[in-house]
Amino acid sequence: MKIILFLFTVFTHNLLFAQTADSLYKIYDVKQQKEISLDDLVANADKANVVFFGEDHNDSVCHVVEFLIIKKLSGIYPAHIAISMEMFHTDLQPVLNEYLDGLISERNFLKEGNPWPNYTDYKPIIEYAKRHKLPIIAANVATRYSNAVTINGLSVLKKFPKSSRLFLPPLPIDTALGLYYTKFNQVSGGHGMGDMKIYQTQNLWDASMAWSIASYLRKHPSTKILQINGRFHSDEKLGAVAKLKEYRRTVKTLTISSFSGADFNHPKWKNYANLADYIVLTNPNIPRTY
């Protein structure tokens, strides 16, 4: 089954790159309510410190768009671009660095770096970064910490030793209610919240990614960062975007929300008014990667 999935993913990527951009995706400026080009989008990122790309993880087209944005950004801002990814854990940053530096084999990287099951979707980004010496930030919290929070709540993190807290955002982590909680509750069906523990886990993921970005910017203030995450983490500038503002008040962000849309050619603007600065609608006829 894994071999079949791999072959399907490789075939899909090759097929996507062979098609014209206009048949795969359309980029829309939400404020201006008009279609723009990829070059326009990248140019408009000029004043942002962090560009949040919110994806649907199994959308094969959005991974192509991410790759193209990285290529264009690295061409415009050579030596001043970093990629931050939800898909890698903070405690495994050394493994990721070792692979990017060419010190370990891909086999060891895949074995010890704990990549997501659909790693082949992100492999073109990793390999491009490796070839062009682009830093990648392993931004998300390790699964063992998020699982502990799901079971015992955020308070359990205080029990971990100081050596473990090196891989965690500062405590306590804000879990304010309001719009983000309302959205989360709606997505979860409005029940089974487990005394807020699942929502607290969501907040831990957001805080971890935001803190990873903020920490990198403190050391490299002139860097422009492309953050790649599931779009719930950054839609409506909530989640990780809001957390980043807590850690670094002066940061300037630009948000992109990418998803398959039946209104591919004619966006329903009222649905997107507060969703993001830009939306990338992907062709609903393109198959998912899983």
TIGUMAR-836835 format. One record per residue (C-alpha): residue number from 0; x, y, z. Coordinates in Angstrom, 1 decimal. Each point is the difference from the previous one (the first is absolute). Layout:
N
+-------+--------+--------+--------+
: marmi :      u :      v :      w :
+-------+--------+--------+--------+
:   NUM :      X :      Y :      Z :
...
+-------+--------+--------+--------+
***
This chain:
290
+-------+--------+--------+--------+
: marmi :      u :      v :      w :
+-------+--------+--------+--------+
:     0 :    0.0 :    0.0 :    0.0 :
:     1 :    2.8 :    2.4 :    0.9 :
:     2 :    1.7 :   -0.7 :   -3.4 :
:     3 :   -3.3 :    0.7 :   -1.8 :
:     4 :   -0.5 :    3.3 :    1.9 :
:     5 :    3.6 :    1.0 :   -0.8 :
:     6 :   -0.3 :   -0.7 :   -3.7 :
:     7 :   -3.4 :    1.8 :   -0.1 :
:     8 :    1.5 :    3.1 :    1.8 :
:     9 :    3.0 :    0.1 :   -2.4 :
:    10 :   -2.3 :   -0.3 :   -3.0 :
:    11 :   -2.3 :    2.7 :    1.4 :
:    12 :    2.9 :    2.4 :    0.5 :
:    13 :    1.4 :   -0.5 :   -3.4 :
:    14 :   -3.4 :    0.4 :   -1.5 :
:    15 :   -0.7 :    3.2 :    1.9 :
:    16 :    3.3 :    1.7 :   -1.0 :
:    17 :   -0.7 :   -0.8 :   -3.6 :
:    18 :   -3.3 :    1.8 :    0.0 :
:    19 :   -0.5 :    3.8 :   -0.4 :
:    20 :   -0.5 :    1.9 :    3.2 :
:    21 :   -3.3 :    1.4 :   -1.0 :
:    22 :   -1.5 :   -3.5 :   -0.2 :
:    23 :    1.3 :   -0.9 :    3.4 :
:    24 :   -0.6 :    3.0 :    2.3 :
:    25 :   -1.2 :    3.6 :    0.1 :
:    26 :    1.3 :    2.6 :    2.4 :
:    27 :   -2.4 :    2.7 :    1.2 :
:    28 :    0.6 :    3.2 :    1.9 :
:    29 :   -2.8 :    0.0 :    2.6 :
:    30 :    0.0 :    3.7 :    0.7 :
:    31 :    0.0 :    1.0 :   -3.7 :
:    32 :   -2.2 :   -2.9 :   -1.0 :
:    33 :    2.0 :   -0.8 :   -3.1 :
:    34 :    2.2 :   -2.7 :   -1.4 :
:    35 :    3.7 :    0.7 :    0.2 :
:    36 :    3.1 :   -1.8 :   -1.3 :
:    37 :    2.5 :   -2.0 :    2.1 :
:    38 :    2.5 :    2.8 :   -0.7 :
:    39 :   -2.4 :    2.6 :    1.4 :
:    40 :   -0.5 :   -2.1 :    3.2 :
:    41 :    3.8 :   -0.3 :    0.5 :
:    42 :    0.5 :    3.7 :   -0.6 :
:    43 :   -2.7 :    0.9 :    2.5 :
:    44 :    1.9 :   -2.0 :    2.6 :
:    45 :    2.7 :    2.6 :   -0.1 :
:    46 :   -1.0 :    1.7 :    3.3 :
:    47 :   -0.8 :   -3.2 :    1.9 :
:    48 :    2.4 :   -1.7 :    2.4 :
:    49 :   -1.9 :   -3.2 :    0.0 :
:    50 :   -2.2 :   -1.4 :   -2.8 :
:    51 :   -2.5 :   -2.6 :    1.4 :
:    52 :   -1.0 :   -2.6 :   -2.6 :
:    53 :   -3.1 :   -1.8 :    1.3 :
:    54 :   -0.4 :   -3.3 :   -1.9 :
:    55 :   -2.3 :   -3.0 :   -0.2 :
:    56 :    2.6 :   -2.7 :    0.7 :
:    57 :   -1.3 :   -2.4 :   -2.6 :
:    58 :   -0.4 :    2.6 :   -2.8 :
:    59 :    2.6 :   -0.9 :   -2.6 :
:    60 :   -0.3 :    3.3 :   -1.8 :
:    61 :    0.7 :    2.2 :    3.1 :
:    62 :    3.3 :   -1.7 :    0.5 :
:    63 :    1.0 :    1.0 :   -3.5 :
:    64 :   -1.0 :    3.6 :    0.7 :
:    65 :    2.1 :   -0.1 :    3.2 :
:    66 :    3.0 :   -1.2 :   -1.9 :
:    67 :   -0.4 :    2.7 :   -2.7 :
:    68 :   -0.3 :    2.7 :    2.7 :
:    69 :    3.2 :   -1.2 :    1.6 :
:    70 :    1.9 :    0.1 :   -3.3 :
:    71 :   -1.1 :    3.5 :   -0.7 :
:    72 :    0.7 :    1.3 :    3.5 :
:    73 :    3.4 :   -1.5 :    0.1 :
:    74 :    0.8 :    1.6 :   -3.4 :
:    75 :   -1.1 :    3.5 :    1.3 :
:    76 :    1.5 :   -0.3 :    3.5 :
:    77 :    3.0 :   -2.2 :   -0.4 :
:    78 :    1.6 :   -1.0 :    3.4 :
:    79 :   -2.9 :    1.6 :    1.8 :
:    80 :   -2.7 :   -2.6 :   -0.2 :
:    81 :   -0.9 :   -2.8 :    2.4 :
:    82 :   -2.8 :   -2.6 :   -0.1 :
:    83 :   -1.9 :   -0.9 :    3.1 :
:    84 :   -2.1 :   -3.2 :    0.0 :
:    85 :   -2.6 :   -1.5 :    2.2 :
:    86 :    1.0 :   -3.4 :   -1.4 :
:    87 :    3.2 :   -0.3 :    2.0 :
:    88 :    0.5 :    0.0 :    3.8 :
:    89 :    2.2 :    2.4 :    2.0 :
:    90 :    1.9 :   -2.8 :    1.7 :
:    91 :    1.1 :   -1.4 :   -3.4 :
:    92 :    1.5 :    3.3 :   -1.3 :
:    93 :    3.5 :   -1.5 :    0.2 :
:    94 :   -1.0 :   -3.0 :   -2.2 :
:    95 :   -1.6 :    2.4 :   -2.6 :
:    96 :    3.1 :    2.2 :    0.0 :
:    97 :    2.3 :   -2.9 :   -0.4 :
:    98 :   -1.9 :   -1.1 :   -3.1 :
:    99 :   -0.2 :    3.5 :   -1.5 :
:   100 :    3.8 :    0.3 :    0.6 :
:   101 :    0.6 :   -3.3 :   -1.9 :
:   102 :    1.4 :   -1.7 :    3.1 :
:   103 :   -2.4 :   -2.9 :    0.2 :
:   104 :   -1.8 :   -2.1 :   -2.6 :
:   105 :   -3.6 :    0.4 :   -1.0 :
:   106 :   -0.6 :   -3.5 :    1.4 :
:   107 :    1.2 :    1.1 :    3.4 :
:   108 :   -1.9 :    3.2 :   -0.3 :
:   109 :   -3.3 :   -1.8 :   -0.7 :
:   110 :    0.7 :   -2.5 :    2.7 :
:   111 :    0.9 :    2.5 :    2.8 :
:   112 :   -1.6 :    3.2 :   -1.1 :
:   113 :   -3.5 :   -1.3 :    0.5 :
:   114 :   -1.5 :    1.6 :   -3.2 :
:   115 :   -3.7 :   -0.1 :   -0.6 :
:   116 :   -1.5 :   -3.0 :   -1.9 :
:   117 :   -0.5 :    2.2 :   -3.1 :
:   118 :    3.6 :    1.2 :    0.1 :
:   119 :    0.3 :   -0.3 :   -3.8 :
:   120 :   -2.3 :    3.0 :   -0.3 :
:   121 :    2.6 :    2.1 :    1.8 :
:   122 :    3.1 :   -1.7 :   -1.4 :
:   123 :    0.4 :    2.5 :   -2.9 :
:   124 :    0.1 :    2.9 :    2.6 :
:   125 :    2.6 :   -1.9 :    2.2 :
:   126 :    2.2 :   -0.8 :   -3.0 :
:   127 :   -0.2 :    3.5 :   -1.4 :
:   128 :    1.0 :    1.4 :    3.4 :
:   129 :    2.9 :   -2.5 :    0.2 :
:   130 :    1.3 :    1.0 :   -3.4 :
:   131 :   -0.3 :    3.7 :    0.6 :
:   132 :    1.1 :    0.1 :    3.7 :
:   133 :   -3.3 :    1.2 :    1.3 :
:   134 :   -0.6 :   -0.4 :    3.7 :
:   135 :   -3.1 :   -2.0 :    1.0 :
:   136 :   -1.5 :    0.5 :    3.5 :
:   137 :   -1.4 :   -3.2 :    1.6 :
:   138 :   -2.9 :    2.0 :    1.6 :
:   139 :   -2.5 :   -2.4 :    1.5 :
:   140 :    0.1 :   -1.5 :    3.5 :
:   141 :    0.9 :   -3.7 :    0.3 :
:   142 :   -2.9 :   -2.4 :    0.1 :
:   143 :    0.8 :   -1.3 :    3.5 :
:   144 :   -0.6 :    3.5 :    1.4 :
:   145 :   -3.3 :    0.6 :   -1.9 :
:   146 :   -1.2 :   -3.5 :    1.0 :
:   147 :    0.8 :    0.8 :    3.6 :
:   148 :   -2.1 :    3.2 :   -0.2 :
:   149 :   -2.9 :   -1.8 :   -1.7 :
:   150 :   -0.1 :   -2.5 :    2.9 :
:   151 :    0.8 :    2.3 :    2.9 :
:   152 :   -0.3 :    3.6 :   -1.1 :
:   153 :    2.6 :    2.8 :   -0.4 :
:   154 :    0.9 :   -0.1 :    3.7 :
:   155 :    1.8 :   -3.3 :   -0.6 :
:   156 :    2.8 :    1.9 :   -1.9 :
:   157 :    1.1 :    1.6 :    3.3 :
:   158 :    1.0 :   -3.5 :    1.2 :
:   159 :    2.5 :   -0.6 :   -2.8 :
:   160 :    3.7 :    0.7 :    0.9 :
:   161 :    1.8 :    3.1 :   -1.2 :
:   162 :    1.8 :   -2.0 :   -2.7 :
:   163 :   -3.4 :   -0.8 :   -1.6 :
:   164 :   -1.2 :    3.6 :    0.2 :
:   165 :    2.7 :    0.9 :   -2.5 :
:   166 :   -2.4 :   -1.4 :   -2.6 :
:   167 :   -3.1 :    1.7 :    1.3 :
:   168 :   -1.4 :    3.5 :   -0.3 :
:   169 :    0.0 :    2.1 :    3.2 :
:   170 :   -2.5 :   -0.9 :    2.7 :
:   171 :   -2.8 :    0.7 :    0.7 :
:   172 :   -1.6 :   -0.2 :   -3.4 :
:   173 :   -3.0 :    2.3 :   -0.6 :
:   174 :   -3.2 :   -1.9 :   -0.8 :
:   175 :   -2.3 :    2.9 :   -0.3 :
:   176 :   -3.5 :   -0.7 :   -1.1 :
:   177 :   -1.8 :    2.1 :   -2.7 :
:   178 :   -0.1 :   -0.4 :   -3.7 :
:   179 :    2.8 :   -2.7 :   -0.2 :
:   180 :   -1.7 :   -2.2 :    2.6 :
:   181 :   -3.3 :    0.4 :   -1.7 :
:   182 :    1.5 :   -1.0 :   -3.4 :
:   183 :    1.7 :   -3.0 :    1.6 :
:   184 :   -3.1 :   -1.1 :    1.8 :
:   185 :   -1.9 :    0.2 :   -3.3 :
:   186 :    2.6 :   -2.1 :   -1.8 :
:   187 :    0.0 :   -2.6 :    2.8 :
:   188 :   -3.8 :   -0.3 :   -0.1 :
:   189 :   -0.6 :    2.0 :    3.1 :
:   190 :    0.6 :   -2.9 :    2.4 :
:   191 :    2.7 :   -2.4 :    1.2 :
:   192 :    2.3 :    2.8 :    1.0 :
:   193 :    1.4 :   -2.0 :    2.9 :
:   194 :   -0.1 :    2.9 :    2.5 :
:   195 :    1.7 :    2.3 :   -2.4 :
:   196 :    3.1 :   -2.3 :   -0.3 :
:   197 :   -0.3 :   -0.5 :   -3.8 :
:   198 :   -0.3 :    3.7 :   -0.4 :
:   199 :    3.0 :    0.5 :    2.2 :
:   200 :    1.9 :   -2.3 :   -2.2 :
:   201 :   -0.9 :    2.1 :   -3.0 :
:   202 :    1.2 :    3.1 :    1.9 :
:   203 :    3.3 :   -1.9 :    0.7 :
:   204 :    0.6 :   -0.6 :   -3.7 :
:   205 :   -0.7 :    3.6 :   -0.8 :
:   206 :    2.2 :    1.3 :    2.8 :
:   207 :    2.8 :   -2.4 :   -1.0 :
:   208 :    0.0 :    1.2 :   -3.6 :
:   209 :   -0.2 :    3.6 :    0.9 :
:   210 :    2.7 :   -0.2 :    2.6 :
:   211 :    2.3 :   -1.8 :   -2.5 :
:   212 :   -0.5 :    2.8 :   -2.5 :
:   213 :    0.5 :    2.7 :    2.7 :
:   214 :    3.1 :   -1.6 :    1.3 :
:   215 :    1.5 :   -0.2 :   -3.5 :
:   216 :   -0.8 :    3.6 :   -0.8 :
:   217 :    1.7 :    1.2 :    3.2 :
:   218 :    3.2 :   -1.6 :   -1.3 :
:   219 :   -0.5 :    0.9 :   -3.6 :
:   220 :   -2.1 :    3.2 :   -0.1 :
:   221 :    0.5 :    0.6 :   -3.7 :
:   222 :   -1.4 :   -3.3 :   -1.1 :
:   223 :   -3.3 :   -0.5 :   -1.7 :
:   224 :   -1.7 :   -3.2 :    1.1 :
:   225 :   -2.5 :   -2.1 :   -1.9 :
:   226 :   -2.0 :   -1.9 :    2.6 :
:   227 :   -1.8 :   -3.1 :   -1.4 :
:   228 :   -2.9 :   -1.4 :    2.2 :
:   229 :   -3.5 :   -1.4 :   -0.2 :
:   230 :   -2.2 :    2.9 :   -0.8 :
:   231 :   -2.0 :   -0.2 :    3.2 :
:   232 :    3.1 :    1.2 :    1.8 :
:   233 :    0.1 :    3.3 :   -1.8 :
:   234 :   -3.4 :    0.7 :   -1.6 :
:   235 :   -1.5 :    3.3 :    1.1 :
:   236 :    3.4 :    0.8 :    1.5 :
:   237 :   -0.8 :   -2.1 :    3.1 :
:   238 :    1.9 :   -2.9 :    1.4 :
:   239 :    3.7 :    0.2 :   -0.7 :
:   240 :   -0.3 :    3.4 :   -1.5 :
:   241 :   -1.5 :    1.5 :    3.1 :
:   242 :    2.5 :   -1.9 :    2.2 :
:   243 :    2.9 :    1.4 :   -2.0 :
:   244 :   -1.3 :    3.5 :    0.6 :
:   245 :    0.1 :   -0.7 :    3.7 :
:   246 :    3.6 :   -1.1 :   -0.2 :
:   247 :    1.2 :    2.7 :   -2.4 :
:   248 :   -2.4 :    3.0 :   -0.1 :
:   249 :    1.7 :    1.8 :   -2.8 :
:   250 :   -0.1 :   -2.9 :   -2.5 :
:   251 :   -1.7 :    0.6 :   -3.3 :
:   252 :   -1.9 :   -2.9 :   -1.5 :
:   253 :   -1.6 :   -1.0 :   -3.2 :
:   254 :   -2.5 :   -2.8 :   -0.1 :
:   255 :   -0.9 :   -2.4 :   -2.8 :
:   256 :   -2.8 :   -2.6 :    0.2 :
:   257 :    0.1 :   -2.8 :   -2.6 :
:   258 :   -2.7 :   -2.6 :   -0.6 :
:   259 :   -2.0 :   -1.7 :   -2.7 :
:   260 :   -3.0 :    2.2 :   -1.0 :
:   261 :   -3.0 :   -0.8 :   -2.1 :
:   262 :   -0.1 :    3.8 :   -0.6 :
:   263 :    3.4 :   -0.3 :   -1.6 :
:   264 :   -0.8 :    2.4 :   -2.8 :
:   265 :   -2.4 :    2.3 :    1.8 :
:   266 :    0.8 :    0.4 :    3.7 :
:   267 :   -2.8 :    0.5 :    2.5 :
:   268 :    1.6 :    3.1 :    1.5 :
:   269 :   -2.3 :    0.2 :    3.0 :
:   270 :    1.4 :   -3.3 :    1.2 :
:   271 :    3.5 :    1.2 :   -0.1 :
:   272 :   -0.2 :    3.6 :    1.3 :
:   273 :    2.0 :   -0.7 :    3.2 :
:   274 :    1.6 :   -3.3 :   -0.9 :
:   275 :    3.4 :    1.2 :   -1.1 :
:   276 :    1.8 :    2.7 :   -2.0 :
:   277 :    0.1 :   -2.3 :   -3.0 :
:   278 :   -1.7 :   -3.3 :   -0.9 :
:   279 :    1.3 :   -2.6 :   -2.3 :
:   280 :   -2.9 :   -2.0 :   -1.5 :
:   281 :    1.1 :   -3.3 :   -1.4 :
:   282 :   -1.7 :   -1.9 :   -2.8 :
:   283 :   -2.6 :   -2.3 :    1.7 :
:   284 :    0.5 :   -2.6 :   -2.8 :
:   285 :    3.6 :   -0.7 :    1.0 :
:   286 :    0.3 :   -3.2 :    2.1 :
:   287 :    1.1 :    0.2 :    3.6 :
:   288 :    3.3 :   -1.6 :    1.0 :
:   289 :   -1.7 :   -2.2 :    2.7 :
+-------+--------+--------+--------+
***
